[in-house]
Structure formats: structure tokens, C-alpha cells
């Protein structure tokens, strides 16, 4: 489902899940993929990293 939405809306999927990499490499889904490899952190810590570094990414 999330791969379908990504393709239909040209959205980038941001994930910590390596399974999406396998999907991307084998069937070119989702539309674009950003794999986050920050080690063992929880989602709120990951969100804080994005917020703190958002300006440097644009």
C-alpha cells in the first residue's frame, strides 16, 4: 500500500526498514527511497535529528 501511494503521488519514502531496500532494488518500488541508518534510536530521537538538520538538507 505505501509503495503504491509513493508511486502514484511521486513521494519519497523515508524508512529505517531494510526490507524496503530489497523491494526498491528488485521491483523499483517505492518511487524514491531514503534509508536512514542512525543505529539504535527511537522515532522521537529520529524526528529531532530531522528537525535539527532540516535547513542544511534543503
C-alpha positions as CSV (number, residue, x, y, z in Angstrom):
1,X,0.0,0.0,0.0
2,X,2.7,2.5,1.0
3,X,4.7,1.7,-2.2
4,X,1.6,2.3,-4.3
5,X,0.9,5.7,-2.7
6,X,4.6,6.6,-3.2
7,X,4.4,5.8,-6.9
8,X,1.0,7.5,-7.5
9,X,2.0,10.7,-5.8
10,X,5.7,10.8,-6.6
11,X,6.5,10.7,-2.9
12,X,9.8,9.8,-1.3
13,X,9.6,7.0,1.3
14,X,11.9,7.6,4.4
15,X,12.5,4.4,6.3
16,X,14.7,2.6,8.8
17,X,13.5,-0.7,7.4
18,X,16.0,-2.6,5.2
19,X,13.1,-4.6,3.6
20,X,12.2,-1.5,1.6
21,X,15.7,-1.5,0.0
22,X,15.1,-5.1,-1.2
23,X,11.8,-4.0,-2.7
24,X,13.3,-1.0,-4.3
25,X,16.2,-2.9,-5.9
26,X,14.0,-5.8,-7.2
27,X,10.8,-4.1,-8.4
28,X,11.7,-0.4,-8.3
29,X,9.2,0.4,-5.7
30,X,8.7,2.9,-3.9
31,X,9.1,5.9,-6.2
32,X,12.2,7.1,-4.3
33,X,13.7,5.7,-1.1
34,X,15.7,7.3,1.6
35,X,17.1,4.7,4.0
36,X,18.1,6.1,7.4
37,X,20.9,4.2,9.2
38,X,21.4,6.0,12.5
39,X,21.8,3.0,14.7
40,X,19.5,2.1,17.6
41,X,17.5,5.3,18.2
42,X,13.7,5.6,18.7
43,X,11.4,7.6,16.4
44,X,11.2,10.7,18.5
45,X,15.0,10.9,18.5
46,X,15.0,10.5,14.7
47,X,12.4,13.2,14.4
48,X,14.6,15.5,16.5
49,X,17.5,14.8,14.1
50,X,15.4,15.7,11.1
51,X,14.1,18.9,12.7
52,X,17.6,20.0,13.8
53,X,19.1,19.4,10.4
54,X,16.3,20.2,8.0
55,X,17.7,23.6,6.9
56,X,21.0,22.0,5.9
57,X,19.2,19.4,3.7
58,X,17.3,21.9,1.5
